[in-house]
Amino acid sequence: MPNDLWSYAIELYARPGVEAASLELQETGADICVLLCAVWLGERGVPWRPEYLSRLQSLAAPWQAEVVAPLRQLRQQWRKASQTNDELANLRAQVKALELESERQLLARLEGLAAGWPREAARDLNLWLEHAVPAKARTNHGALQVLRAVITSA
């Protein structure tokens, strides 16, 4: 398992089913950066604490709202038009790169916040996973089950 959150997130996101499940959970309101950080913390043995998750969410929310979401919205808005307009396709690719970089920076901030949190022998991975998504995604949600299966099978 990679030590830094960005490398871990890239590795996890590349596993079969994780991207689709993450995008589905994002549609329910989940912050995927917080979710990836929660899984990383759970796998590293950091105990789940409501205050830890709250601190992660408080750090992430403004960055998501002011930086990531506007870039994502612009990229998505240009999806159809960029298919027939090469200049717009090029700009869209640049916006996509900025969106990815903004998520990398957010993950670095989340990692920095959690740097001093204690590690224990127990893995609270399921608690981290369950609480890092909106309540409507917690019960019988296929995407959450996919993530749980991929993560626990590694």
Backbone hydrogen bonds in HBPLUS format (Angstrom, degrees):
<---DONOR---> <-ACCEPTOR-->    atom                        ^
c    i                          cat <-CA-CA->   ^        H-A-AA   ^      H-
h    n   atom  resd res      DA  || num        DHA   H-A  angle D-A-AA Bond
n    s   type  num  typ     dist DA aas  dist angle  dist       angle   num
A0008-TYR N   A0004-ASP O   3.10 MM   4  6.29 161.3  2.13 150.9 156.9     1
A0009-ALA N   A0005-LEU O   2.79 MM   4  5.93 162.7  1.82 154.6 159.1     2
A0010-ILE N   A0006-TRP O   2.95 MM   4  6.20 161.7  1.98 154.3 158.7     3
A0011-GLU N   A0007-SER O   2.97 MM   4  6.14 163.9  2.00 149.2 153.8     4
A0012-LEU N   A0008-TYR O   2.83 MM   4  6.03 167.3  1.84 157.9 161.5     5
A0013-TYR N   A0009-ALA O   2.83 MM   4  5.83 165.7  1.85 149.4 154.2     6
A0014-ALA N   A0010-ILE O   3.17 MM   4  6.23 136.4  2.37 138.8 148.5     7
A0015-ARG N   A0012-LEU O   3.04 MM   3  5.47 157.0  2.10 112.4 119.5     8
A0018-VAL N   A0015-ARG O   3.17 MM   3  5.78 161.8  2.21 134.5 140.0     9
A0021-ALA N   A0017-GLY O   3.04 MM   4  6.07 160.2  2.08 145.5 151.8    10
A0022-SER N   A0018-VAL O   2.79 MM   4  5.87 159.3  1.83 152.3 158.3    11
A0023-LEU N   A0019-GLU O   2.94 MM   4  6.17 163.1  1.97 154.9 158.9    12
A0024-GLU N   A0020-ALA O   2.99 MM   4  6.18 153.2  2.07 145.0 152.7    13
A0025-LEU N   A0021-ALA O   2.91 MM   4  6.17 157.6  1.96 148.7 154.8    14
A0026-GLN N   A0022-SER O   2.80 MM   4  6.03 148.1  1.90 146.4 156.3    15
A0027-GLU N   A0023-LEU O   3.12 MM   4  6.38 141.9  2.27 138.1 146.8    16
A0027-GLU N   A0024-GLU O   3.15 MM   3  5.17 124.8  2.46  93.7 107.2    17
A0028-THR N   A0025-LEU O   2.95 MM   3  5.12 138.9  2.12 100.6 112.7    18
A0030-ALA N   A0025-LEU O   3.10 MM   5  5.52 158.9  2.15 144.5 138.4    19
A0029-GLY N   A0026-GLN O   2.97 MM   3  5.11 156.7  2.03 105.3 112.5    20
A0035-LEU N   A0031-ASP O   2.88 MM   4  6.16 158.4  1.92 152.4 159.7    21
A0036-LEU N   A0032-ILE O   2.78 MM   4  5.95 164.8  1.80 151.1 154.2    22
A0037-CYS N   A0033-CYS O   2.97 MM   4  6.12 156.1  2.03 143.3 150.4    23
A0038-ALA N   A0034-VAL O   2.79 MM   4  5.99 153.9  1.86 148.1 155.8    24
A0039-VAL N   A0035-LEU O   2.97 MM   4  6.27 159.1  2.02 152.5 157.1    25
A0040-TRP N   A0036-LEU O   2.98 MM   4  6.16 161.6  2.02 145.6 151.1    26
A0041-LEU N   A0037-CYS O   2.83 MM   4  6.07 159.4  1.87 153.0 158.4    27
A0042-GLY N   A0038-ALA O   2.87 MM   4  6.07 160.3  1.91 148.3 154.1    28
A0043-GLU N   A0039-VAL O   2.88 MM   4  6.11 156.6  1.93 152.7 158.7    29
A0044-ARG N   A0040-TRP O   3.01 MM   4  6.16 134.7  2.23 138.6 150.8    30
A0044-ARG N   A0041-LEU O   3.13 MM   3  5.03 127.9  2.41  92.7 106.8    31
A0046-VAL N   A0041-LEU O   2.99 MM   5  5.26 156.1  2.04 157.8 151.8    32
A0045-GLY N   A0042-GLY O   3.29 MM   3  5.33 159.2  2.34 100.0 106.1    33
A0120-GLU N   A0045-GLY O   2.71 MM  75  5.11 163.4  1.74 131.6 136.0    34
A0052-TYR N   A0049-ARG O   2.99 MM   3  5.22 126.7  2.28 104.0 118.1    35
A0053-LEU N   A0049-ARG O   3.17 MM   4  6.57 165.0  2.20 163.5 165.4    36
A0054-SER N   A0050-PRO O   2.92 MM   4  6.09 158.6  1.97 147.7 154.5    37
A0055-ARG N   A0051-GLU O   2.98 MM   4  6.09 151.1  2.06 138.8 145.8    38
A0056-LEU N   A0052-TYR O   2.97 MM   4  6.31 156.3  2.03 152.4 158.8    39
A0057-GLN N   A0053-LEU O   2.90 MM   4  6.13 166.3  1.92 155.5 159.1    40
A0058-SER N   A0054-SER O   2.86 MM   4  6.01 154.9  1.92 145.4 152.8    41
A0059-LEU N   A0055-ARG O   3.04 MM   4  6.15 149.6  2.13 141.8 149.1    42
A0060-ALA N   A0056-LEU O   2.93 MM   4  6.12 159.8  1.97 150.2 156.2    43
A0061-ALA N   A0057-GLN O   2.91 MM   4  5.81 162.9  1.94 152.3 155.5    44
A0064-GLN N   A0060-ALA O   2.84 MM   4  5.96 164.0  1.87 167.0 172.6    45
A0065-ALA N   A0061-ALA O   2.93 MM   4  6.08 166.6  1.95 154.6 158.3    46
A0066-GLU N   A0062-PRO O   2.82 MM   4  5.85 160.8  1.85 151.1 156.4    47
A0067-VAL N   A0063-TRP O   2.87 MM   4  5.36 148.4  1.97 138.7 145.5    48
A0068-VAL N   A0063-TRP O   3.17 MM   5  6.58 154.8  2.24 145.7 152.4    49
A0069-ALA N   A0064-GLN O   2.75 MM   5  5.61 168.2  1.76 157.5 160.9    50
A0071-LEU N   A0067-VAL O   3.41 MM   4  6.54 159.7  2.46 146.1 151.6    51
A0072-ARG N   A0068-VAL O   2.89 MM   4  6.13 162.9  1.91 160.0 165.7    52
A0073-GLN N   A0069-ALA O   2.81 MM   4  5.94 163.1  1.84 154.8 159.5    53
A0074-LEU N   A0070-PRO O   3.03 MM   4  6.16 160.2  2.07 143.9 148.7    54
A0075-ARG N   A0071-LEU O   2.95 MM   4  6.16 164.5  1.97 151.1 155.6    55
A0076-GLN N   A0072-ARG O   2.88 MM   4  6.07 164.5  1.90 154.3 158.4    56
A0077-GLN N   A0073-GLN O   2.83 MM   4  5.91 150.9  1.91 144.1 153.2    57
A0078-TRP N   A0074-LEU O   3.08 MM   4  6.26 142.7  2.23 145.5 153.6    58
A0079-ARG N   A0076-GLN O   3.17 MM   3  5.12 159.6  2.22 101.8 108.1    59
A0082-SER N   A0078-TRP O   2.91 MM   4  5.74 150.0  2.00 154.6 161.5    60
A0083-GLN N   A0080-LYS O   3.13 MM   3  5.56 154.4  2.20 110.0 117.7    61
A0084-THR N   A0081-ALA O   3.31 MM   3  5.90 159.7  2.36 112.6 117.6    62
A0089-ALA N   A0085-ASN O   2.85 MM   4  6.10 150.9  1.94 151.0 160.7    63
A0090-ASN N   A0086-ASP O   2.96 MM   4  6.19 150.2  2.05 145.0 151.8    64
A0091-LEU N   A0087-GLU O   3.04 MM   4  6.37 159.6  2.08 147.1 152.3    65
A0092-ARG N   A0088-LEU O   2.78 MM   4  5.96 156.4  1.84 149.4 156.6    66
A0093-ALA N   A0089-ALA O   2.98 MM   4  6.19 149.7  2.08 141.2 148.8    67
A0094-GLN N   A0090-ASN O   3.11 MM   4  6.44 148.4  2.21 143.1 151.5    68
A0095-VAL N   A0091-LEU O   2.90 MM   4  6.25 153.1  1.98 149.7 157.4    69
A0096-LYS N   A0092-ARG O   2.85 MM   4  6.11 155.1  1.92 147.8 154.9    70
A0097-ALA N   A0093-ALA O   3.01 MM   4  6.27 151.5  2.09 141.4 148.6    71
A0098-LEU N   A0094-GLN O   2.98 MM   4  6.28 151.8  2.06 144.5 152.2    72
A0099-GLU N   A0095-VAL O   2.82 MM   4  6.10 154.7  1.89 150.4 157.8    73
A0100-LEU N   A0096-LYS O   2.96 MM   4  6.24 160.3  2.00 149.3 153.8    74
A0101-GLU N   A0097-ALA O   2.95 MM   4  6.17 157.5  2.00 145.1 151.6    75
A0102-SER N   A0098-LEU O   2.82 MM   4  6.04 151.4  1.90 147.9 155.9    76
A0103-GLU N   A0099-GLU O   3.02 MM   4  6.34 146.6  2.14 144.5 153.4    77
A0104-ARG N   A0100-LEU O   2.90 MM   4  6.22 149.8  1.99 146.0 155.1    78
A0105-GLN N   A0101-GLU O   2.93 MM   4  6.19 157.9  1.98 149.0 154.2    79
A0106-LEU N   A0102-SER O   3.03 MM   4  6.22 148.8  2.13 136.6 145.3    80
A0107-LEU N   A0103-GLU O   2.89 MM   4  6.15 161.4  1.93 150.5 155.0    81
A0108-ALA N   A0104-ARG O   2.98 MM   4  6.26 151.0  2.06 144.8 152.9    82
A0109-ARG N   A0105-GLN O   2.98 MM   4  6.27 150.3  2.07 143.5 151.5    83
A0110-LEU N   A0106-LEU O   2.87 MM   4  6.19 158.6  1.92 154.6 160.5    84
A0111-GLU N   A0107-LEU O   2.86 MM   4  6.04 160.4  1.90 149.1 154.5    85
A0112-GLY N   A0108-ALA O   2.96 MM   4  6.13 156.7  2.02 143.3 149.6    86
A0113-LEU N   A0109-ARG O   2.96 MM   4  6.23 153.3  2.03 146.7 153.7    87
A0114-ALA N   A0110-LEU O   3.08 MM   4  6.34 155.1  2.15 149.2 155.1    88
A0115-ALA N   A0112-GLY O   3.34 MM   3  5.11 158.1  2.39  97.8 104.2    89
A0117-TRP N   A0114-ALA O   3.06 MM   3  5.39 163.6  2.09 116.9 122.2    90
A0128-TRP N   A0124-ASP O   2.95 MM   4  6.24 165.2  1.97 161.8 166.3    91
A0129-LEU N   A0125-LEU O   2.87 MM   4  6.06 168.1  1.88 156.1 159.5    92
A0130-GLU N   A0126-ASN O   2.87 MM   4  5.93 168.9  1.88 148.5 152.2    93
A0131-HIS N   A0127-LEU O   3.04 MM   4  6.08 162.9  2.07 150.2 154.3    94
A0132-ALA N   A0128-TRP O   3.03 MM   4  5.94 130.1  2.29 144.4 155.7    95
A0137-ALA N   A0134-PRO O   2.89 MM   3  5.55 157.4  1.94 121.7 129.0    96
A0138-ARG N   A0135-ALA O   3.07 MM   3  5.28 164.8  2.09 112.3 117.1    97
A0145-GLN N   A0141-HIS O   3.13 MM   4  6.45 155.9  2.19 151.8 159.3    98
A0146-VAL N   A0142-GLY O   2.87 MM   4  6.16 150.0  1.96 150.0 158.4    99
A0147-LEU N   A0143-ALA O   3.04 MM   4  6.33 164.9  2.07 150.1 153.2   100
A0148-ARG N   A0144-LEU O   2.92 MM   4  6.12 165.0  1.95 148.7 153.3   101
A0149-ALA N   A0145-GLN O   2.93 MM   4  6.09 160.9  1.96 147.5 152.4   102
A0150-VAL N   A0146-VAL O   2.91 MM   4  6.13 165.3  1.93 157.0 160.8   103
A0151-ILE N   A0147-LEU O   2.91 MM   4  5.99 168.9  1.92 157.8 161.0   104
A0152-THR N   A0148-ARG O   2.98 MM   4  6.04 165.1  2.01 149.2 153.6   105
A0153-SER N   A0149-ALA O   3.05 MM   4  5.98 132.7  2.28 139.0 149.6   106
A0154-ALA N   A0151-ILE O   3.43 MM   3  5.63 155.9  2.49 102.2 108.8   107
